[in-house]
Amino acid sequence: MDGVRLFGIQSFDSLVEQMANKFFRNSLIVLVAGTVAVTVCAGTSWAAFDAVAPDPVADTSSNPPFAPDAVNQALHEAPPTAPVPGASHPHPNAVSAAPVPGGAPSSAAPANQNGAPVPAVAAQTPNPADDEHLIQSNLKHDLGAVSSLSLAGWEAQSPVWMTRTKGTLVAPEGVTVPASVGASRPLLLEYGCTDFVSRSFHREGASCHVDLYHFAKADGAYGAYSTLREGSSNIVLRGQASSEDDNCISFWKGSVFAKLKANSENDEEAKSALTKLADELVKRIEGTGELPLVLRSLPSFEKVKGSEKFFMGTEAAHRYLNVPFIETLYLAGSDGAAHADYQFASPISERLGLLAINYKSATLAQSSFKSYVDNITAMSNKVLQRTDNEALCRVSDSFLLCQLNGQKLIVISGARKKFSPGMLARQLH
C-alpha cells in the first residue's frame, strides 16, 4: 500500500472513507495504488474493489474521525427544544421520580429503567380502530366475503370471528378461535385490527383455513402483512402484495391482510384448493391502499427484496427487529417506522439494517434522538462522534449511526466498517 501512503493516507479504509466523503454524484475516480485498483462512482453504485479492505472493527485506530455531511448538519443543527406544552401521557417505559424523604417532591425528568431520560409525549388522539361504526362495518364486509367462499367436494364450516372491544379482540361467547390469533393479538391490536374472521374447509385427510384481518387503516394492514406473512414474494400478484410457500398464501389489499393455509404439504389438490380460495377472496375485498409513506422513502439501491417491514409500535418491533434499545425510540408516538436490510456487494460484503421513523413533530423526533443516544451512552457503549442531529456509536462489535432530519429519525445498525452507515445514510438525502 505504498502507493496509498504517497497521498498522505494511512490505510486502505481511510482512503475509501475520505473519497466517499469528498466526492458527490456524477463523479468517477480511478486510483491505482500498487496492485490495488479502486473505482469510485458516487450516485448509484458507489464503489467496486479489486482487493478486500481490512475490517476496521478489528482495528479502528487508523481511521480518521467521522465527518458528518456539512450541508445536512447546517440545515438541521438546532438547540434542544422544550417539551411539548401540556403533555400528559408519559412514555410507556417512564418511571416516576421518587420524592426526597423529608423534603419537597423531586422535579427530576422521567427516566427509563437504566436512568436515561425519555422523550416528551404529546396528548394522544382517539384510536380510529376503536370507532364502533367502523368495527361493525368492517365485520359485515368480512363476514360477507368469507361466507360466500365455497369449494366443490369440501365441507365448509361456519365462520368464526372476533371484534375489537374496549381495546382488545373478543370472540362471541362459546366461539373458539384459532390459537395463532391469541399469540398475535398484541401485535394485531398495535396495528389497529378491528376484526378477525376465519373459516375452515375440510375433506378426508386435508383441510384449508382462511384467516382475514381487517384494520382501521391500510398502513396497519400492510404492517401486519409485512410481519406475519409466510413464504416468499411471488410472481403471481394477489391484491397489492402477496407471498406464498407450499402450504400458505398471504396477501395485502387495502385495509385487509389475509392468510390462507393448508394443513398438508405436497398435496396438489389442497394447494389447488388454497389457490382457488385466495383468488376468490381477493375479488371480494373492496378498496386499495398505498404503501406507508415512510416505507416509500427508503432507498431502493442494494435493498434486500422482501426484507421490508412496517411498525406502529414496539410490540412488533421487539419481535422482528434486532435494533438495540428499540424501546427508547417511542414508536407509538410516530406515524410509523419502516425497516429494510441492505446488502453491500463484495468486497465490502456488509449487511446493514436501516430503520426510518416519521414522528408526529420535530420536537418529539429531537427528544427521541436524545433519549436513544443517551441510552447507548448509559450502557457503556462508545459514542465516537455526536452532534445535535447525528451520532456514530460503537455497539458491541458493530457500528450504529443515528441521524435526525426534521421529523424523521433513522438508525442504521449492524455495520462492521465505520464508514458503511454514512454511505447508506447519504442515499436518504
C-alpha positions in Angstrom: 0.0 0.0 0.0 3.0 2.4 -0.5 1.1 4.0 -3.4 -1.7 4.9 -0.9 0.8 6.4 1.6 2.1 8.8 -1.1 -1.3 10.6 -0.9 -0.8 11.0 2.9 -3.4 8.4 3.8 -2.7 5.9 6.5 -4.8 2.9 5.4 -6.9 1.5 2.6 -10.1 2.1 4.6 -9.1 5.7 5.3 -8.7 6.2 1.5 -12.2 4.8 0.8 -13.8 6.8 3.6 -12.2 10.1 2.6 -13.1 9.5 -1.1 -16.7 8.7 -0.1 -17.0 11.9 1.9 -15.2 14.1 -0.7 -16.9 13.2 -4.0 -20.5 13.6 -4.8 -22.9 12.5 -7.6 -21.7 12.1 -11.2 -18.1 11.7 -10.0 -15.9 8.9 -11.3 -12.4 8.4 -9.9 -9.9 5.7 -10.6 -6.8 5.4 -8.5 -4.1 2.8 -8.6 -2.0 2.0 -5.6 0.5 -0.8 -6.1 -1.6 -3.8 -7.2 -4.8 -2.3 -5.9 -7.3 -0.6 -8.3 -10.1 1.5 -6.8 -13.0 2.8 -8.8 -15.4 5.2 -7.0 -18.6 6.3 -8.7 -20.9 8.4 -6.4 -24.6 8.2 -7.1 -26.0 4.7 -7.6 -23.3 2.0 -7.2 -20.6 3.9 -5.4 -17.6 1.6 -5.4 -16.1 -1.6 -6.8 -12.8 -3.0 -5.5 -10.3 -5.5 -6.8 -9.0 -6.2 -3.3 -10.6 -6.7 0.1 -10.1 -4.0 2.6 -9.2 -5.0 6.2 -12.0 -4.9 8.7 -11.8 -1.7 10.8 -13.8 -3.3 13.6 -10.6 -5.2 14.4 -8.5 -2.0 14.4 -10.1 1.4 14.1 -7.1 3.4 15.3 -6.1 4.3 11.7 -9.5 5.7 10.7 -10.0 9.4 10.7 -12.8 10.9 12.9 -16.3 10.5 11.4 -17.2 13.7 9.4 -20.9 14.4 9.2 -22.4 15.9 6.0 -21.8 19.6 6.4 -24.9 20.6 4.4 -27.1 18.3 6.4 -25.6 19.5 9.7 -26.2 23.1 8.8 -29.8 22.5 7.8 -30.8 20.6 10.9 -28.5 21.7 13.7 -30.6 23.4 16.3 -30.6 24.0 20.1 -32.5 21.5 22.2 -36.2 22.1 22.2 -38.6 22.3 25.1 -41.1 19.5 25.9 -44.5 19.7 24.3 -46.7 22.1 26.3 -49.5 20.3 28.1 -48.0 16.8 27.6 -49.9 14.4 29.8 -49.1 11.0 28.5 -45.6 9.7 29.7 -43.6 7.3 27.7 -44.6 3.6 28.4 -41.2 2.9 29.9 -41.1 6.0 32.1 -40.9 5.7 35.9 -41.9 8.4 38.4 -39.1 10.2 40.2 -39.2 9.3 43.9 -39.6 12.2 46.3 -36.7 13.0 48.6 -37.5 11.8 52.1 -38.5 14.7 54.3 -38.2 17.2 51.5 -40.1 18.6 48.6 -41.1 16.3 45.7 -38.4 15.7 43.2 -38.7 17.6 39.9 -36.5 15.2 38.0 -37.5 14.3 34.4 -39.0 10.8 33.8 -36.4 8.2 33.0 -36.0 4.7 31.6 -35.1 1.9 33.9 -31.4 2.5 33.1 -31.7 6.1 34.1 -31.7 7.8 30.7 -34.4 10.4 30.0 -37.5 9.6 27.9 -38.9 11.9 25.2 -41.8 14.3 25.9 -45.1 12.9 24.6 -47.9 14.9 23.1 -51.5 14.3 24.1 -52.9 11.3 22.2 -55.8 11.4 19.8 -58.5 8.8 19.9 -57.6 5.5 18.2 -59.6 5.2 14.9 -59.6 1.4 15.4 -61.9 1.9 18.4 -64.6 3.5 16.3 -67.7 1.3 16.8 -69.3 2.2 13.5 -66.1 1.2 11.6 -65.8 -2.0 13.5 -69.3 -3.1 12.7 -69.0 -2.0 9.1 -65.7 -4.0 8.6 -67.1 -7.1 10.3 -70.2 -7.0 8.0 -68.0 -6.8 4.9 -65.6 -9.5 6.1 -68.4 -12.0 7.1 -69.9 -11.5 3.7 -66.6 -12.0 1.8 -65.7 -15.2 3.7 -69.2 -16.7 3.9 -69.5 -16.5 0.1 -66.4 -18.7 -0.5 -67.1 -22.3 -1.5 -65.1 -25.4 -2.6 -66.7 -28.3 -4.5 -66.1 -31.5 -2.7 -65.1 -29.8 0.5 -67.2 -29.4 3.7 -67.3 -25.7 4.7 -67.6 -24.9 8.4 -69.4 -21.8 9.7 -67.2 -18.7 10.0 -65.9 -17.6 13.5 -64.9 -14.1 14.3 -63.5 -11.6 16.8 -64.2 -7.9 17.1 -62.3 -5.1 18.8 -64.0 -4.3 22.1 -62.5 -1.9 24.7 -59.1 -2.1 23.2 -58.8 -5.9 22.8 -60.1 -8.6 20.4 -63.1 -10.5 21.8 -64.9 -13.5 20.4 -68.7 -14.1 20.9 -69.5 -16.4 23.9 -68.9 -20.0 23.1 -66.9 -19.4 20.0 -63.4 -21.0 19.7 -60.9 -19.1 17.6 -57.5 -20.4 16.2 -54.7 -20.5 18.8 -52.5 -18.5 16.4 -54.7 -15.4 16.9 -54.1 -15.4 20.7 -50.3 -15.3 20.2 -50.6 -12.5 17.7 -53.3 -10.5 19.5 -51.0 -7.8 21.0 -49.4 -7.2 17.6 -52.7 -7.1 15.8 -54.1 -4.6 18.3 -51.0 -2.4 17.8 -51.6 -2.3 14.1 -55.2 -1.3 14.6 -57.1 -4.5 13.9 -60.8 -4.0 14.1 -62.0 -7.6 13.5 -60.9 -11.1 12.5 -62.9 -13.6 10.5 -61.9 -17.3 10.0 -63.4 -20.2 8.1 -62.2 -23.8 7.5 -62.8 -26.2 4.7 -62.4 -30.0 5.2 -62.2 -33.1 3.2 -60.7 -36.5 4.1 -57.2 -36.1 5.2 -56.9 -32.4 4.5 -58.1 -29.0 5.4 -57.8 -25.4 4.3 -58.1 -22.4 6.6 -59.0 -18.8 5.6 -58.0 -16.0 8.1 -59.0 -12.5 7.3 -57.8 -9.5 9.4 -59.3 -6.0 8.9 -57.6 -2.9 10.1 -58.6 0.8 10.7 -56.1 1.9 8.0 -54.2 0.4 5.1 -50.9 1.1 6.9 -51.9 -1.3 9.7 -52.9 -4.0 7.2 -49.6 -3.7 5.4 -47.7 -3.8 8.7 -49.4 -7.0 9.7 -48.7 -8.5 6.2 -45.0 -7.5 6.4 -44.5 -9.2 9.8 -47.0 -12.1 9.8 -46.8 -13.3 6.1 -45.3 -16.6 5.2 -43.3 -17.6 2.1 -41.5 -15.5 -0.5 -42.9 -12.8 -2.7 -44.4 -14.5 -5.8 -44.7 -13.7 -9.4 -48.5 -14.1 -9.4 -49.6 -10.9 -7.6 -52.7 -11.1 -5.5 -54.0 -7.8 -4.1 -51.3 -5.2 -3.7 -48.6 -7.5 -2.2 -48.5 -11.3 -1.8 -46.3 -14.2 -0.9 -46.6 -17.9 -0.7 -44.9 -21.3 0.0 -46.1 -24.9 -0.4 -49.0 -24.7 2.0 -49.6 -21.0 2.7 -50.7 -17.9 0.7 -50.6 -14.4 2.3 -51.7 -11.1 0.7 -52.4 -7.5 1.5 -55.1 -5.4 -0.2 -56.4 -2.0 1.1 -57.1 -2.3 4.9 -57.2 -6.1 4.8 -54.5 -8.7 5.4 -55.4 -12.4 4.6 -53.6 -15.6 5.2 -54.7 -19.0 3.8 -53.1 -22.2 5.0 -53.5 -25.9 4.1 -52.6 -28.5 6.8 -50.8 -30.9 4.4 -47.7 -30.3 2.3 -47.1 -32.0 -1.1 -50.8 -32.3 -1.6 -51.6 -30.9 -5.0 -55.3 -31.0 -4.5 -55.1 -29.0 -1.3 -52.7 -26.5 -2.9 -55.1 -26.1 -5.8 -58.0 -25.5 -3.4 -55.9 -22.9 -1.5 -55.1 -21.1 -4.7 -58.8 -21.0 -5.7 -59.9 -19.7 -2.3 -57.2 -16.9 -2.4 -58.2 -15.9 -5.9 -61.9 -15.7 -5.0 -61.3 -13.9 -1.7 -59.1 -11.1 -3.2 -62.0 -10.3 -5.6 -64.4 -9.9 -2.6 -62.2 -7.4 -0.8 -63.1 -3.8 -1.5 -60.7 -0.9 -1.8 -57.0 -0.4 -2.2 -54.4 1.5 -0.2 -50.9 3.0 -0.6 -47.7 1.7 0.9 -46.8 3.6 4.1 -45.1 6.9 3.3 -42.0 6.2 5.4 -41.6 2.8 3.6 -41.6 4.6 0.3 -38.8 6.9 1.5 -36.4 4.0 1.9 -33.6 3.8 -0.7 -34.1 1.1 -3.3 -30.5 0.6 -4.3 -29.0 -2.5 -2.7 -32.1 -3.1 -0.6 -32.8 -6.8 0.0 -36.1 -7.7 -1.6 -38.7 -9.0 0.8 -36.9 -7.7 3.9 -39.2 -4.6 4.3 -41.3 -4.3 7.4 -43.5 -1.6 8.8 -44.1 -0.9 12.5 -46.6 1.1 14.5 -45.2 0.4 18.0 -42.7 -1.6 20.0 -44.7 -4.8 20.2 -43.9 -5.9 16.6 -40.5 -4.1 16.7 -39.4 -6.2 19.6 -40.4 -9.4 17.8 -38.9 -8.7 14.4 -36.1 -6.2 14.8 -32.6 -6.7 16.1 -32.0 -3.0 16.9 -30.5 -2.2 20.3 -32.6 -0.1 22.8 -35.6 -0.1 20.4 -38.0 0.7 23.3 -36.4 4.1 23.8 -37.4 5.3 20.3 -41.0 5.6 21.3 -42.5 4.2 18.0 -46.0 4.6 19.4 -45.6 8.4 19.1 -44.8 8.2 15.5 -46.7 8.0 12.2 -44.9 4.7 11.5 -41.5 3.2 11.2 -40.1 1.2 8.2 -37.1 -1.2 8.3 -35.2 -3.0 5.5 -31.9 -4.8 5.1 -29.2 -3.6 2.7 -26.5 -5.9 1.2 -23.3 -4.2 0.1 -21.5 -6.1 -2.6 -18.1 -7.8 -2.3 -15.5 -6.9 -1.1 -17.3 -4.8 1.5 -19.8 -7.7 2.0 -21.8 -5.8 4.6 -25.5 -6.4 5.5 -26.9 -3.4 7.3 -30.3 -2.7 8.7 -32.0 0.7 8.2 -34.8 1.8 10.4 -36.6 5.1 9.4 -39.2 6.6 11.8 -41.6 9.5 10.9 -42.6 11.3 14.1 -45.6 13.5 14.5 -43.5 16.5 15.3 -39.8 17.7 15.1 -39.9 18.2 18.9 -40.7 14.5 19.5 -38.1 13.4 17.0 -35.5 15.5 18.7 -36.5 14.1 22.1 -36.4 10.6 20.8 -33.0 11.1 19.3 -31.6 12.4 22.6 -33.2 9.6 24.6 -31.8 7.0 22.2 -28.2 8.2 22.2 -28.3 8.8 26.0 -29.4 5.2 26.5 -26.5 4.0 24.3 -24.1 6.1 26.3 -25.5 5.0 29.7 -25.0 1.3 28.7 -21.2 1.9 28.3 -21.3 1.8 24.5 -18.8 4.1 22.8 -20.1 7.2 21.1 -17.5 8.1 18.5 -19.0 11.3 17.3 -22.1 13.3 18.3 -23.8 16.5 17.2 -27.3 17.8 17.7 -28.6 15.7 14.8 -26.2 12.8 14.4 -24.3 10.2 16.5 -22.0 7.4 15.4 -21.6 4.7 18.0 -19.8 1.5 18.6 -22.3 -1.0 20.0 -20.7 -4.3 20.9 -18.7 -5.4 17.8 -20.5 -3.2 15.2 -21.2 0.4 14.3 -24.5 2.2 14.6 -25.5 5.6 13.1 -28.4 7.6 14.5 -29.4 10.6 12.4 -32.1 13.3 12.8 -33.7 15.1 9.9 -36.6 17.2 10.9 -39.5 14.9 11.9 -37.6 11.8 10.6 -35.1 9.7 12.6 -33.0 7.0 11.1 -31.0 4.2 12.8 -28.5 2.2 10.7 -27.1 -0.8 12.5 -25.1 -3.9 12.0 -22.1 -2.3 10.2 -18.7 -3.9 10.6 -16.9 -0.9 8.9 -17.1 2.6 10.4 -17.9 4.3 7.1 -20.6 2.0 5.9 -23.6 3.6 7.8 -22.7 7.0 6.4 -22.7 5.6 2.9 -26.2 4.2 3.3 -27.5 7.4 5.0 -26.4 9.5 2.0 -29.0 7.7 -0.1 -31.7 9.2 2.0 -30.9 12.8 1.1 
